[in-house]
Structures are given as C-alpha cells and as structure tokens.
Amino acid sequence: MDVPTNTPSILAMADLATPMSIRVAATLSLVEHAGSAGATAEQLASDTETSAPVLRRLLDHLVTIGVFDLDAESGRYRPTSLGNQMSRDSPAGFKLLLDINCAGGRAELAFVELLGTITTGAPAYVHRYGREFWADLDTSPELRRSFDAQMNWRFQVQAPQIAERFDWTRFSEILDVGGGDGTVLAAILRTHPDLRGRVLDLSPTATAANDNFVAAGLDDRASAVSGSFFDPLPVGADVYLLSDILHDWDDDHARKILAGCRQAAAPNGTVVVIEPVLGQGASTAIDLFMLMCFGGEERTVDEVARLAADCGLVLRYSGPVADRRTALEFGVAPTQ
Ligand SMILES: C[S@@+](CC[C@H](N)C(=O)[O-])C[C@H]1O[C@@H](n2cnc3c(N)ncnc32)[C@H](O)[C@@H]1O
C-alpha cells in the first residue's frame, strides 16, 4: 500500500542504509581521499584498500542521498557541501561522531542493541562491546583520545560561557571532578586570573589535562590528578564541579559521586553541577543515548536536587549557564 506523499514515511525514518553509508564513508575518509577534485571508484578503492565494484555501490548510494556528486564523463565522485561536513577538516567537527573507530561513532552503533536495553534496562554498549564504556576507552589510547577530542569539540562555545556566566569569583580553588582534558577548567582560569584549580579524572585523561595546562601556560595555577570519583576526593578546594558527569550514571552511582563531593567539601564548601536538564536543553534523543550507552539519564532540576539532598547537599541556586546547560549550586547541609 502506498503512503501518501505528504506523510512522513516511518520506513524512511527507520532505514539504516543511509546512516550506515554515511558512517562507513566517514570511517573510510572518502571525502578526504576524494578531495575537491573528486576521484574515481577505482582510486578510492585503492586508497581505502577496498574493492572497487563494492565501493562503487556505496558511492552510488551516497550520490543518491546528496553526499557526493558523480561526474558521468570522468567517473569522478566529488563531495558535495553536505558531504564535506564529514571531513576531518570541517569546522562542523562531525567526523568524531561518525567515524566508527572513534568513541562517539562506536558508541552510536550500540543503538542496534536498544531492544535489549528497553527489555532489561542494561546498557546496550556493554552488551555489544563486552565492557562498560569507560573500561572500553581504557583498552585503546586512540579511542580515549577521540573521546577527549569529542568532549573538547562539543564545549567550544559552552566552556567560555560557563566561565563567564557563573560567578566563580567567590571561590579560590576549584576541583573539577571528572574534568576531562581540562577544557572547562582552563576556560574558567583564563577568565578568572585569581583562581586556581585541579582536574580529577582517570589517568590517561588526567595526563592529557596536565599537558593541556602546560600548553596553555596555566600550569602555575592548574594541575590534574588521576583517580576515581568513586574514591575519596582530595579535600581543600572550596568548590567541587561536576560538569556533564551525573547524567552518565544511574541514581545509585550519581549519589555516590555526590556523596564524595559532599564529604570533601564539608563543612563550608560548594558543589556545582552543570549539565543539560530536562525541560531546559536536554533532548529525548540524548536521554535515550545516555540510557543505551551508560545506563545514565537526563534529569529535571528537582530530580538532581533530590539526589543531592539524599547526600546532604542543599540546592542554593539553579539557572542557565551555557547553551543547553544549567548550573545547580549546592551547599553542605549542616549535620544534625
Ligand atoms: C562526559 S565527560 C565530561 C568531561 C568534563 N567534565 C567536561 O564537561 O568536559 C565524563 C568524564 O568523566 C570521567 N570519568 C568517568 N569515570 C570516572 C571515574 N570513575 N573517576 C573519575 N573520572 C571519571 C571520564 O574520563 C570523562 O572525562
């Protein structure tokens, strides 16, 4: 039975041929190999160590969907402006999310196991790759680097906003818990020359953060320590920052992280949570991704505040801090 032409087709929405063609093209760097002059299927097959007759079929579908043009006379496939978005040189920065050998692209492929997540609640990522996301990154420095690069890319606009739109001047030392390669802390310290800070993250990323602080000339005020936020945190900071951390975890783990921050921050410190919250920037697609990949979730301000209250933290303030990000500031509840 034909679907009326003005009705979106559910089958077209669910078609995997197109998204997988784009992801494979990005993984094989077809746009980079073709360049603006374009290349024949034979040249591209030689560059990518694939077989020309098979690759041609992929290229022909990429032409159908507007990612490449085919010059019939020369047989050259040339990337269109749409196709150029998947180049590693594109300012769009999508390559990291499409290339299935990068952390983002690899994680996205676990969506094919979504039925298992919906029926059992267990992360599809673990089912597909045999280990949790963070443990999987540990198996490959390249994968880890691609994740850190993705985190850095996604916060190009937001990190400076976080530095400017939240009043950090009240503090003297920040501990950025799970602070990645130091992107957020570096932005804050650049904007506030009187502040000092440390990143705490898993060891390869802590090393990358230290290198970045040196490269940015911030190493007199910034350093990184390797460790887990499930172990006792370093004391002595007056603010403990959790940027895009809690939504990676289920409630039990999120409570453990918050309790660790409370313990280190007591009696007078502050805990700041920055992340997308439901109703203020968190999308249903990202929420599903968090569930599928980590067993995590996007939460409302009230849900984060309730988790924090369970850990002896009292919400003092919440408000927008960056595009699609909300800041929630907590004080330590007095002990009875
Ligand atoms: C989504 S990233 C956020 C990074 C950074 N806070 C930002 O906003 O750019 C989550 C970070 O948590 C770190 N992480 C995961 N498990 C951890 C653990 N057990 N202890 C410390 N850091 C951890 C990861 O290495 C990663 O850098």
The ligand as a Gaussian input file, in Angstrom:
#p B3LYP/6-31G(d) Opt

LIG

0 1
 C       31.168000      13.366000      29.767000
 S       32.839000      13.529000      30.236000
 C       32.817000      15.163000      30.922000
 C       34.190000      15.789000      30.984000
 C       34.236000      17.196000      31.523000
 N       33.707000      17.282000      32.870000
 C       33.514000      18.144000      30.607000
 O       32.424000      18.611000      30.947000
 O       34.032000      18.396000      29.502000
 C       32.895000      12.477000      31.675000
 C       34.271000      12.394000      32.284000
 O       34.170000      11.539000      33.435000
 C       35.390000      10.820000      33.516000
 N       35.198000       9.638000      34.353000
 C       34.481000       8.515000      34.094000
 N       34.544000       7.663000      35.128000
 C       35.331000       8.255000      36.067000
 C       35.768000       7.873000      37.372000
 N       35.385000       6.713000      37.923000
 N       36.545000       8.738000      38.060000
 C       36.935000       9.917000      37.502000
 N       36.552000      10.344000      36.272000
 C       35.762000       9.521000      35.562000
 C       35.703000      10.489000      32.088000
 O       37.048000      10.108000      31.906000
 C       35.341000      11.798000      31.386000
 O       36.431000      12.654000      31.281000

